[in-house]
Amino acid sequence: MSIFNIICLVIISWDFCPSYTIKVNFAKKGIISINDLQNLSSIRHLDLQSKSISYISDSAFYWSRNLTILNLSRNKLSFLTNRTFLGLDKLEKLDLRFNDLSSVSRVFSPLNSLLELYIDKNKFQIIKSDFFIGLEQLKKLYIRNNYITEIEDFSFLPLKNLHTFNLWGSLMRVYTKNAFKGLFKVTHFFLGNTKLRKIEKGAFSDLVRLGFLYGPYTDLETFSKNVFNSSNLPTQVSF
């Protein structure tokens, strides 16, 4: 039997041609290097879900520059760098759910076309101010069911075009006044199923387009309208 771990990937072309299957040889189980993907330059959608991947070398996707969708969910990734996704400047959707990530500092900086990011069910405890640098075009951000106890001030400032934000299932007790600064275009905000007890005055003041705020199953004792911009209250609030 070959020493290579043969993994089949289902690839769907951009022009919706029938699916076809190719084989990629990983020299070591759970590791992706630039050589493994060098023949995938025309691929638009790449599904690497549930492949037991624990390590991705820098620039591994460099030859996959036409990718628009990349699924890396349900793997064993705990570490990524700001060169992991180098070359993927056409990527629009990235799925990293169900991994072991606790930090993504500047990891997404090469992804200046990304529209959707899913990092649910990882091991984040602190959202840092350099996590989302480079994601000015992002429209959907899902960070559900992590272990988040703190959001650094101005962490979401780069997300100038975000409209759907899902922070469901965090462990935060207080939303500070600068935690959500810059989210001027968010229309839907999900923050329930959390230990949240307090929202500081003005915490949602930048969410001037917010239409739907959904936050049931919290420990909030009171909820005041002073958390919003007084001239732009959401049309629907559920706590």
C-alpha positions in Angstrom: 0.0 0.0 0.0 1.3 3.5 -0.9 2.7 5.6 1.9 0.5 8.5 0.6 -2.8 9.2 2.1 -5.2 9.4 -0.8 -8.0 11.8 -0.3 -10.8 12.4 -2.8 -12.1 16.0 -3.2 -15.3 16.9 -4.9 -14.8 20.0 -7.0 -17.6 22.0 -8.6 -16.6 24.3 -11.4 -17.7 27.9 -11.5 -19.8 27.5 -14.6 -21.8 24.7 -12.9 -20.4 21.9 -15.0 -21.1 18.3 -13.6 -19.0 17.5 -10.5 -15.9 15.6 -11.0 -13.4 14.0 -8.6 -9.7 14.3 -8.4 -7.2 12.8 -6.1 -4.7 14.7 -4.0 -1.7 13.0 -2.4 -0.8 14.3 1.0 2.7 13.2 1.9 1.7 13.1 5.5 -1.7 12.7 6.9 -3.3 15.9 8.0 -0.8 18.2 6.3 -1.4 20.4 3.3 1.5 22.0 1.4 1.8 24.1 -1.7 2.8 21.1 -3.8 -0.4 19.2 -2.9 -2.6 21.9 -4.6 -0.4 23.1 -7.4 -2.6 21.5 -10.1 -5.8 23.2 -9.0 -5.3 26.6 -10.6 -8.7 26.5 -12.4 -10.8 25.2 -9.4 -13.4 27.6 -8.0 -14.9 25.5 -5.2 -12.8 23.3 -2.9 -14.2 21.1 -0.2 -11.7 19.8 2.4 -14.3 19.2 5.1 -13.5 16.4 7.6 -10.1 15.4 6.3 -8.3 15.4 9.7 -6.2 18.3 8.5 -4.1 19.7 11.4 -1.5 21.8 9.6 -1.5 24.0 6.5 1.9 25.3 5.3 2.3 29.0 4.3 1.1 29.8 0.8 -0.4 26.3 0.4 -3.2 27.7 -1.7 -1.0 30.0 -3.8 -1.7 28.1 -7.0 -5.4 28.0 -6.3 -5.8 31.6 -7.0 -9.3 31.3 -8.7 -10.9 29.8 -5.6 -14.1 31.5 -4.5 -15.3 29.0 -1.9 -13.1 27.1 0.5 -14.5 24.6 3.1 -12.0 23.6 5.8 -14.7 22.8 8.5 -14.5 19.8 10.9 -10.7 19.5 10.8 -8.1 19.8 13.5 -6.6 23.2 12.7 -5.3 25.0 15.7 -2.8 27.4 14.1 -2.9 29.6 10.9 -0.6 32.5 9.9 -1.0 35.6 7.8 0.4 33.6 4.9 -1.8 30.6 5.1 -4.3 32.1 2.6 -1.9 34.1 0.5 -3.0 34.3 -3.1 -6.7 33.8 -2.5 -7.7 37.3 -3.4 -10.8 36.0 -5.2 -12.1 34.0 -2.3 -15.7 34.9 -1.3 -16.6 32.3 1.3 -14.5 30.6 3.9 -15.7 27.9 6.3 -13.5 27.2 9.4 -16.2 25.8 11.7 -15.5 23.0 14.1 -11.7 23.4 14.4 -9.4 24.2 17.3 -8.5 27.8 16.6 -8.0 30.2 19.5 -6.4 33.1 17.5 -6.6 34.4 13.9 -4.4 37.5 14.2 -4.0 39.0 10.7 -4.8 35.5 9.2 -7.5 36.9 6.9 -5.5 40.0 5.7 -4.9 38.5 2.2 -8.7 37.9 1.7 -9.7 41.3 0.4 -12.7 39.9 -1.5 -14.1 37.7 1.2 -17.9 38.1 1.7 -18.7 35.3 4.2 -16.7 34.0 7.1 -17.7 31.1 9.4 -15.6 30.4 12.5 -18.2 28.9 14.8 -17.4 26.1 17.2 -13.7 26.8 17.7 -11.8 27.8 20.9 -11.8 31.5 20.8 -11.7 33.2 24.2 -10.7 36.7 23.3 -11.6 38.6 20.1 -8.6 40.7 19.4 -8.3 44.0 17.5 -6.2 42.4 14.7 -8.5 39.4 13.9 -10.4 41.0 11.0 -7.9 43.2 9.4 -8.3 43.2 5.6 -12.0 42.1 5.6 -13.5 45.4 4.4 -15.8 43.6 2.0 -17.1 41.0 4.5 -21.0 40.9 4.7 -21.6 37.9 7.0 -19.7 36.9 10.1 -20.6 33.9 12.2 -18.7 33.3 15.5 -21.3 31.1 17.2 -20.7 28.9 20.2 -17.1 29.7 21.1 -15.7 30.5 24.6 -15.6 34.2 24.2 -15.2 36.2 27.4 -13.8 39.4 26.0 -13.9 41.6 22.9 -11.1 44.1 22.6 -12.1 47.6 21.8 -12.6 48.4 18.1 -12.1 44.8 17.0 -14.8 45.0 14.3 -13.8 48.4 13.0 -12.4 46.9 9.7 -15.8 45.4 8.9 -17.3 48.4 7.1 -19.7 46.4 5.0 -20.9 43.8 7.5 -24.7 43.3 7.5 -25.2 39.9 9.3 -23.4 39.3 12.6 -23.9 36.2 14.7 -22.3 36.1 18.1 -24.7 33.5 19.6 -23.5 31.4 22.5 -20.6 33.4 23.9 -19.5 33.5 27.5 -19.3 37.3 27.7 -20.9 39.0 30.7 -20.5 42.7 29.6 -20.7 44.4 26.3 -18.5 47.4 26.5 -19.2 50.7 24.8 -16.4 50.3 22.2 -16.8 46.6 21.5 -19.0 47.0 18.4 -17.6 50.3 17.0 -17.7 50.7 13.2 -20.5 48.3 12.5 -22.6 50.9 10.7 -24.1 48.6 8.1 -25.2 45.7 10.3 -28.9 45.0 9.9 -29.2 41.6 11.7 -27.4 40.9 15.0 -27.8 37.6 16.9 -26.3 37.5 20.4 -28.5 35.1 22.5 -27.8 32.0 24.5 -25.1 33.8 26.5 -24.1 34.8 30.1 -24.5 38.4 29.2 -25.5 40.6 32.2 -24.8 44.1 31.1 -24.7 46.2 28.0 -22.9 49.5 28.5 -24.5 52.8 27.4 -23.8 53.4 23.8 -22.5 49.9 23.0 -24.8 49.7 20.0 -24.6 53.4 19.0 -22.8 52.7 15.7 -25.4 50.1 14.6 -27.5 52.8 12.9 -29.0 50.4 10.3 -29.9 47.7 12.8 -33.3 46.3 12.0 -33.3 43.0 13.9 -31.6 42.3 17.3 -32.2 38.8 18.6 -30.9 38.0 22.1 -32.9 35.5 24.1 -31.6 33.3 26.8 -29.3 35.8 28.5 -28.8 36.8 32.1 -29.6 40.5 31.4 -31.5 42.0 34.3 -32.5 45.1 32.5 -32.3 46.4 28.9 -32.2 50.1 28.2 -32.6 52.0 24.9 -29.6 54.0 25.8 -27.4 51.3 24.3 -28.5 52.5 20.9 -28.2 55.7 18.9 -31.4 57.5 20.0 -32.2 58.6 16.5 -31.8 55.1 15.0 -33.6 52.4 17.0 -34.0 48.9 15.6 -37.4 47.9 14.4 -37.4 44.5 16.2 -35.7 43.6 19.4 -36.1 40.2 21.1 -34.7 39.5 24.6 
